[in-house]
Amino acid sequence: MDDVPAYLPPPPTAEVVGRPPADTAPWPGSGMPADARDGEPVGCLLVTRDDGLADHVALVAAACGAVLVVERYLPDRLPAGCTLALLGPDAADTDPAQRPVVPVVLVGFAPDRDGLWRAAARNPGVRVAILPEASAWLGEFLGEQGLHAGRGRVTLVAGASGGTGTTTLAVLAGLAGGRRGVRSLVVDADPHSNGIWPLLGRQRTIGVGWEDLTRSHGRIAPGHLAGILPDVAGTAVLTWTGGAPVPLPKATVNEVLAAARRTYDSVVVDVGRIAGLDETLAGLADSVVVVASAATPGPGQPLAPGGREGRAPWRLVVTGRLPAGADAARVASASGLELLAYVPPMPALAAAAAEGRLGTALVRPRTRRRIEWLVAWTLGSDTAAPDARQVAA
């Protein structure tokens, strides 16, 4: 870590908060910081009486878009929304029993090196950042923590090939969450998408789309995101609002999802083909659903990419008519993924999508029953009834 080349971040572009919000949670507590949605930023706490150290860490935090709360002494309660604690040399020897149940990084300058490493040796799992050499690493670590902050659940829906119904299922899952009173967002991140508004019958919308976000600069505040996206029946939608889509910058997609999971309970992302799934995007997910035709893949054509043993479980949805003598379980076995559900052909649903009436499809109880398993999965409750998983198998 100490061999990292020196890095001096640019001047701050984000506010550095000097005191914690009034709404606070216990410091050791239950392990879950206070909910920081509804516009409250998710950031980190720095405890130090060294103004020079505080200034330097503030620059690093600002450069990566993190919000920093600075305290001169260890507070009794964890500031709302903080998911990381940075302790300076004057707080490094704090009794572990008094530390927050969040990741801890000991920070300081070269003269503090020996003391910080001794403190870290007494506390396994604690990281050390000697500045300025480790500034780049610290910035990346703060940025990574911010991407996964928040309580919203992110589900990626990817197709094994075209024409499997990936977009339709992603949109329905998001709309169904909204019907349940869950704060839901559907994100169209398919690089080959022409937008999902044609499925919903809207030619004009009030709100922004990817065209607007890709032209914007700076950090996206969670509360701001919730106020600018259009919605359908209570479910927010982020897609292309018109014209041909262009490649989405990875940084923009990551920033949007980081803000979304702090604002919404459920975020369903249509990512297009599984073959083009970005590893960073996959790393942001809480679950991944792969949609494959009943006719594919065949034996020897696994869908599960190498190195997928990350934080997100992967499941397979099989759609379309099964060949004679075949069953969804065999298709899943050939794909290398665990079966989540089989969805038979649904002519009424296909017609609704083609005619721009997909937003009204959930009025039909039969349609709601057919996707109950997917809605449960996106909400983090794998409780769909067995008969719902193998509908008309």
Backbone torsions as a table, in degrees:
resi	resn	phi	psi	omega
1	MET	NA	-40.7	-176.1
2	ASP	-72.4	-13.6	-179.6
3	ASP	-87.2	0.0	179.6
4	VAL	-65.1	133.3	179.0
5	PRO	-56.4	147.0	179.9
6	ALA	-60.3	143.2	-178.6
7	TYR	-139.2	125.8	176.1
8	LEU	-111.0	110.4	-177.2
9	PRO	-67.3	158.8	178.8
10	PRO	-68.7	169.7	180.0
11	PRO	-57.7	152.3	-175.7
12	PRO	-63.9	143.5	175.8
13	THR	-122.4	-0.1	179.4
14	ALA	-124.6	153.6	-178.4
15	GLU	-69.0	138.3	173.6
16	VAL	-102.9	117.2	-176.3
17	VAL	-83.4	131.3	-176.7
18	GLY	-92.3	-22.3	-179.6
19	ARG	-132.1	151.4	179.6
20	PRO	-71.2	154.2	176.0
21	PRO	-60.3	160.0	-178.8
22	ALA	-65.3	-35.3	-179.8
23	ASP	-80.7	106.1	-175.7
24	THR	-122.8	163.9	179.0
25	ALA	-119.9	159.8	179.6
26	PRO	-55.1	147.8	-177.7
27	TRP	-71.7	-64.8	174.6
28	PRO	-66.9	-48.6	170.0
29	GLY	50.3	-152.5	-175.7
30	SER	-98.4	-1.7	179.7
31	GLY	101.3	-8.4	-178.9
32	MET	-117.4	112.5	178.9
33	PRO	-61.0	162.8	177.8
34	ALA	-58.0	148.9	-179.8
35	ASP	-65.2	125.8	-175.5
36	ALA	-107.7	18.9	177.1
37	ARG	-79.1	-164.7	-177.7
38	ASP	59.2	36.3	174.2
39	GLY	95.3	-15.5	178.2
40	GLU	-73.9	127.0	179.8
41	PRO	-70.8	150.9	174.2
42	VAL	-100.5	124.6	-176.0
43	GLY	-146.8	-147.0	-176.9
44	CYS	-138.1	160.9	-179.1
45	LEU	-107.9	133.9	173.1
46	LEU	-116.1	126.3	177.7
47	VAL	-113.3	111.6	178.2
48	THR	-166.0	150.7	174.1
49	ARG	-104.3	5.3	179.1
50	ASP	-90.6	106.5	-177.0
51	ASP	-63.8	-34.8	178.6
52	GLY	-63.9	-42.3	177.4
53	LEU	-65.3	-42.0	179.7
54	ALA	-61.2	-41.6	179.9
55	ASP	-64.1	-42.4	-177.9
56	HIS	-66.9	-45.1	179.6
57	VAL	-64.9	-34.6	177.9
58	ALA	-61.8	-39.0	178.0
59	LEU	-64.9	-43.1	178.6
60	VAL	-62.2	-45.5	-179.1
61	ALA	-62.8	-42.6	-179.3
62	ALA	-64.7	-37.2	-177.8
63	ALA	-63.9	-30.7	-179.2
64	CYS	-102.8	7.7	175.8
65	GLY	80.5	15.0	179.9
66	ALA	-87.1	150.2	176.8
67	VAL	-99.0	128.6	-173.8
68	LEU	-112.9	130.9	172.8
69	VAL	-107.2	122.7	-175.8
70	VAL	-108.1	129.3	175.3
71	GLU	-127.8	141.6	178.7
72	ARG	-80.5	-25.8	178.6
73	TYR	-132.9	154.7	-179.2
74	LEU	-62.0	118.1	-178.6
75	PRO	-75.6	162.6	178.7
76	ASP	-76.3	-22.8	-175.8
77	ARG	-132.4	148.7	-178.4
78	LEU	-77.4	125.1	177.5
79	PRO	-55.0	142.0	-177.0
80	ALA	-57.7	131.4	175.1
81	GLY	87.2	-7.9	-179.0
82	CYS	-76.6	130.3	-177.8
83	THR	-119.8	9.1	-178.2
84	LEU	-154.5	140.9	177.9
85	ALA	-119.3	130.4	174.4
86	LEU	-110.2	124.2	-177.7
87	LEU	-115.1	125.6	176.3
88	GLY	-76.0	177.7	-178.4
89	PRO	-57.5	-32.7	-178.5
90	ASP	-76.9	-5.9	178.0
91	ALA	-124.2	2.0	-173.8
92	ALA	-66.5	-29.2	-177.7
93	ASP	-93.0	19.7	177.6
94	THR	-59.0	139.3	177.0
95	ASP	-54.4	124.6	-179.3
96	PRO	-52.0	-30.8	-179.7
97	ALA	-67.1	-20.6	-179.1
98	GLN	-96.8	-0.9	-177.9
99	ARG	-84.4	157.2	178.8
100	PRO	-70.5	153.8	177.0
101	VAL	-88.8	56.2	174.7
102	VAL	-134.2	163.6	177.2
103	PRO	-55.8	142.4	-177.9
104	VAL	-122.7	134.0	174.2
105	VAL	-123.9	127.5	174.7
106	LEU	-88.1	125.5	-175.6
107	VAL	-122.7	147.6	177.8
108	GLY	-179.4	-177.8	179.1
109	PHE	-100.1	178.2	-174.6
110	ALA	-52.3	-43.6	179.6
111	PRO	-61.2	-20.0	-177.9
112	ASP	-92.2	-1.5	-170.6
113	ARG	-52.6	-55.4	-174.2
114	ASP	-62.0	-43.7	-179.4
115	GLY	-63.6	-40.0	-179.9
116	LEU	-66.7	-42.1	-179.9
117	TRP	-67.4	-34.6	176.1
118	ARG	-65.4	-40.9	178.3
119	ALA	-64.9	-39.2	179.7
120	ALA	-66.6	-36.0	-179.9
121	ALA	-64.2	-29.0	178.8
122	ARG	-83.3	-7.1	-176.6
123	ASN	-135.8	83.6	-179.4
124	PRO	-54.9	139.0	179.5
125	GLY	97.9	-16.4	178.6
126	VAL	-81.4	134.3	179.6
127	ARG	-94.8	160.2	179.7
128	VAL	-127.9	135.1	176.1
129	ALA	-129.1	111.1	177.3
130	ILE	-94.0	118.8	-174.7
131	LEU	-97.5	151.6	4.4
132	PRO	-86.1	-4.9	-174.7
133	GLU	-56.7	-38.4	-175.6
134	ALA	-95.7	16.7	-178.6
135	SER	-61.7	-41.5	-179.7
136	ALA	-63.3	-44.8	178.2
137	TRP	-61.1	-44.2	-179.0
138	LEU	-62.0	-40.5	177.8
139	GLY	-61.8	-42.8	178.5
140	GLU	-65.0	-39.6	-179.6
141	PHE	-65.7	-44.1	177.5
142	LEU	-62.2	-41.2	179.1
143	GLY	-64.1	-41.0	179.1
144	GLU	-65.1	-41.3	177.7
145	GLN	-61.7	-38.9	-179.9
146	GLY	-66.5	-34.9	-179.4
147	LEU	-63.4	-34.7	-176.3
148	HIS	-98.8	5.9	-178.9
149	ALA	-76.9	157.9	-179.8
150	GLY	99.6	165.9	-175.0
151	ARG	-106.6	-6.3	179.7
152	GLY	-64.3	146.9	-179.3
153	ARG	-99.4	126.0	-178.9
154	VAL	-103.5	122.1	177.9
155	THR	-117.9	123.9	175.5
156	LEU	-93.8	135.9	176.6
157	VAL	-118.5	118.5	-174.8
158	ALA	-128.2	145.2	-179.8
159	GLY	-98.3	141.1	174.8
160	ALA	-69.6	-26.4	178.5
161	SER	-159.5	179.3	177.2
162	GLY	-75.5	155.0	175.0
163	GLY	77.5	18.1	-179.8
164	THR	-93.4	-6.2	-179.0
165	GLY	90.5	20.5	-176.8
166	THR	-58.7	-51.5	-177.4
167	THR	-64.3	-41.8	180.0
168	THR	-59.6	-46.3	-179.1
169	LEU	-66.8	-39.1	179.1
170	ALA	-62.9	-45.1	-179.9
171	VAL	-65.3	-44.0	179.8
172	LEU	-62.7	-39.6	179.6
173	ALA	-62.7	-42.5	178.4
174	GLY	-66.0	-44.1	180.0
175	LEU	-64.9	-38.6	179.8
176	ALA	-65.1	-36.7	175.8
177	GLY	-62.5	-42.3	177.4
178	GLY	-62.2	-37.8	178.2
179	ARG	-63.4	-26.9	179.7
180	ARG	-84.3	-0.2	-178.5
181	GLY	88.1	9.2	178.6
182	VAL	-86.5	136.1	176.3
183	ARG	-70.4	109.1	-171.2
184	SER	-122.3	150.5	176.6
185	LEU	-137.3	133.2	172.4
186	VAL	-107.2	125.7	-178.7
187	VAL	-114.7	126.8	176.1
188	ASP	-94.6	98.7	179.8
189	ALA	-113.8	22.6	177.7
190	ASP	-75.6	118.6	-178.2
191	PRO	-64.5	-15.2	179.9
192	HIS	-108.8	14.8	-176.5
193	SER	-75.3	149.1	170.5
194	ASN	-105.2	13.8	-177.8
195	GLY	97.9	155.1	-179.6
196	ILE	-105.1	-0.4	178.2
197	TRP	-62.5	-33.2	176.4
198	PRO	-58.2	-30.6	177.5
199	LEU	-68.8	-26.0	-175.2
200	LEU	-103.6	2.5	173.8
201	GLY	74.5	22.6	-178.9
202	ARG	-108.4	127.3	175.8
203	GLN	-95.3	-32.1	179.2
204	ARG	-128.0	140.9	180.0
205	THR	-132.2	155.5	174.4
206	ILE	-103.5	116.3	-176.4
207	GLY	134.5	176.4	-175.0
208	VAL	-98.4	163.7	176.0
209	GLY	-131.5	-170.6	-179.4
210	TRP	-59.2	-33.8	179.9
211	GLU	-56.0	-39.9	-178.0
212	ASP	-74.6	-42.3	-176.4
213	LEU	-69.2	-33.6	179.8
214	THR	-71.2	-19.7	177.7
215	ARG	-91.5	-9.9	-177.4
216	SER	-84.4	163.2	-179.5
217	HIS	-133.2	151.0	177.3
218	GLY	96.6	178.3	-175.8
219	ARG	-76.1	140.2	178.3
220	ILE	-92.7	116.6	178.3
221	ALA	-75.7	134.8	-178.8
222	PRO	-54.2	-46.8	-179.4
223	GLY	-62.8	-34.4	179.1
224	HIS	-67.1	-41.1	-179.8
225	LEU	-59.0	-43.0	-178.7
226	ALA	-64.6	-25.8	-176.6
227	GLY	-90.1	-9.5	-174.1
228	ILE	-113.1	-11.2	-178.3
229	LEU	-87.0	141.0	175.3
230	PRO	-70.2	164.5	179.9
231	ASP	-141.7	160.6	175.5
232	VAL	-127.3	113.7	177.6
233	ALA	51.5	40.7	176.5
234	GLY	90.7	-2.8	177.5
235	THR	-106.7	124.1	179.4
236	ALA	-72.4	149.8	-177.3
237	VAL	-133.4	130.2	173.8
238	LEU	-121.9	113.2	-179.1
239	THR	-152.4	-169.1	175.2
240	TRP	-83.4	133.4	-176.6
241	THR	-92.4	-6.7	178.9
242	GLY	164.2	152.2	-179.6
243	GLY	81.0	174.6	-177.9
244	ALA	-77.1	132.9	178.4
245	PRO	-68.5	154.2	176.0
246	VAL	-119.4	162.1	179.7
247	PRO	-55.8	135.1	-179.2
248	LEU	-86.6	127.1	176.1
249	PRO	-61.3	134.1	-178.9
250	LYS	-58.0	-39.1	-178.6
251	ALA	-62.4	-37.6	179.8
252	THR	-66.9	-44.9	179.5
253	VAL	-61.5	-44.9	179.9
254	ASN	-62.3	-41.5	-179.7
255	GLU	-65.1	-40.9	179.4
256	VAL	-64.2	-46.3	-179.2
257	LEU	-66.6	-35.8	177.4
258	ALA	-62.3	-42.1	177.7
259	ALA	-70.8	-37.0	-176.4
260	ALA	-65.9	-40.4	-176.5
261	ARG	-72.7	-12.3	174.6
262	ARG	-89.4	-11.1	-174.2
263	THR	-111.5	-40.8	-174.0
264	TYR	-108.2	153.5	176.7
265	ASP	-78.4	-34.5	-177.9
266	SER	-134.9	127.9	177.5
267	VAL	-123.9	113.5	-179.3
268	VAL	-106.9	123.9	-173.1
269	VAL	-117.4	120.2	172.6
270	ASP	-85.5	111.4	-175.3
271	VAL	-103.9	6.7	178.9
272	GLY	81.0	-137.4	-176.8
273	ARG	-77.7	141.4	179.0
274	ILE	-64.6	-29.2	-178.2
275	ALA	-63.8	-26.1	-178.4
276	GLY	-103.9	13.6	-176.5
277	LEU	-66.5	125.3	179.8
278	ASP	-74.0	135.4	-176.6
279	GLU	-63.7	-36.6	179.2
280	THR	-65.6	-42.3	178.1
281	LEU	-63.9	-41.8	178.0
282	ALA	-61.8	-34.2	179.6
283	GLY	-69.4	-20.2	178.8
284	LEU	-82.9	-14.0	-172.3
285	ALA	-80.1	150.4	170.8
286	ASP	-93.2	-21.1	175.9
287	SER	-160.3	154.0	179.5
288	VAL	-129.5	130.5	176.8
289	VAL	-114.5	122.1	176.4
290	VAL	-102.3	129.1	-178.8
291	VAL	-106.8	123.2	-177.9
292	ALA	-129.5	148.2	175.8
293	SER	-68.8	148.6	178.7
294	ALA	-60.6	-22.5	-178.5
295	ALA	-87.1	-11.2	-179.4
296	THR	-141.1	159.3	-2.0
297	PRO	-84.3	164.2	176.6
298	GLY	-89.8	177.0	178.5
299	PRO	-56.6	141.3	179.2
300	GLY	83.1	7.7	179.9
301	GLN	-123.0	66.7	-178.1
302	PRO	-65.1	142.7	178.9
303	LEU	-92.5	-22.0	-176.8
304	ALA	-73.8	117.7	179.1
305	PRO	-71.7	157.1	177.9
306	GLY	-66.3	147.0	177.4
307	GLY	73.7	25.0	-178.7
308	ARG	-86.9	3.8	-177.3
309	GLU	-75.4	62.2	-179.5
310	GLY	-105.0	-147.3	-175.7
311	ARG	-81.0	-12.6	-174.2
312	ALA	-108.9	129.6	172.7
313	PRO	-75.1	145.3	178.9
314	TRP	-110.2	140.6	177.2
315	ARG	-137.9	160.1	-177.8
316	LEU	-114.2	136.3	170.0
317	VAL	-113.9	126.8	-179.9
318	VAL	-103.4	128.8	-178.2
319	THR	-122.9	158.8	176.3
320	GLY	93.8	-177.8	-177.0
321	ARG	-82.4	129.2	178.8
322	LEU	-77.0	136.2	175.4
323	PRO	-61.7	156.8	179.7
324	ALA	-56.3	131.0	178.2
325	GLY	82.6	-3.5	-179.2
326	ALA	-97.8	160.2	172.3
327	ASP	-143.2	161.4	-174.5
328	ALA	-62.7	-33.9	-179.2
329	ALA	-61.7	-38.8	178.7
330	ARG	-67.8	-38.3	177.1
331	VAL	-62.0	-42.9	179.5
332	ALA	-64.3	-41.6	179.7
333	SER	-60.3	-41.6	179.5
334	ALA	-67.4	-27.6	-177.6
335	SER	-80.9	-20.0	-176.8
336	GLY	84.9	11.5	179.7
337	LEU	-120.8	154.5	175.8
338	GLU	-76.4	138.2	-177.7
339	LEU	-74.2	129.0	172.7
340	LEU	-95.0	-44.4	-178.9
341	ALA	-168.8	161.6	171.1
342	TYR	-116.9	130.4	178.8
343	VAL	-117.2	113.7	179.4
344	PRO	-74.2	171.4	177.0
345	PRO	-57.3	136.5	179.5
346	MET	-128.7	86.0	-176.3
347	PRO	-54.8	-39.3	-178.3
348	ALA	-64.7	-38.5	179.7
349	LEU	-70.1	-41.6	178.1
350	ALA	-61.2	-40.2	178.9
351	ALA	-65.3	-40.0	179.9
352	ALA	-63.5	-40.3	178.9
353	ALA	-66.5	-43.3	-178.7
354	ALA	-65.1	-31.6	-177.2
355	GLU	-95.0	6.7	178.8
356	GLY	74.5	27.3	-178.5
357	ARG	-115.0	21.8	-175.6
358	LEU	-62.2	-29.5	179.4
359	GLY	-65.0	-20.8	179.9
360	THR	-100.3	-1.7	-175.2
361	ALA	-64.5	-28.9	-177.3
362	LEU	-75.1	-3.2	174.0
363	VAL	-66.5	-29.6	-179.7
364	ARG	-77.2	120.4	178.9
365	PRO	-56.5	-34.7	-178.4
366	ARG	-63.9	-40.7	178.6
367	THR	-65.1	-41.7	179.0
368	ARG	-61.8	-40.3	179.2
369	ARG	-66.0	-35.5	-177.1
370	ARG	-67.5	-25.7	-178.0
371	ILE	-111.8	11.1	-178.7
372	GLU	-56.5	-41.0	-179.6
373	TRP	-61.6	-39.3	-178.5
374	LEU	-71.0	-40.2	178.8
375	VAL	-62.4	-43.8	178.9
376	ALA	-60.5	-39.4	-179.0
377	TRP	-67.4	-44.1	-178.5
378	THR	-67.4	-25.8	179.4
379	LEU	-90.5	1.1	177.7
380	GLY	81.7	17.9	178.8
381	SER	-124.0	96.3	-177.0
382	ASP	-82.1	68.5	-171.8
383	THR	-120.1	13.5	-178.9
384	ALA	-62.0	142.1	-179.6
385	ALA	-65.9	148.7	-178.7
386	PRO	-56.1	-37.5	-178.7
387	ASP	-69.8	-23.4	177.8
388	ALA	-74.6	-25.2	-178.7
389	ARG	-74.7	-32.5	-175.9
390	GLN	-116.5	45.7	-177.9
391	VAL	-55.1	122.8	175.2
392	ALA	52.0	34.1	-179.8
393	ALA	-64.3	NA	NA
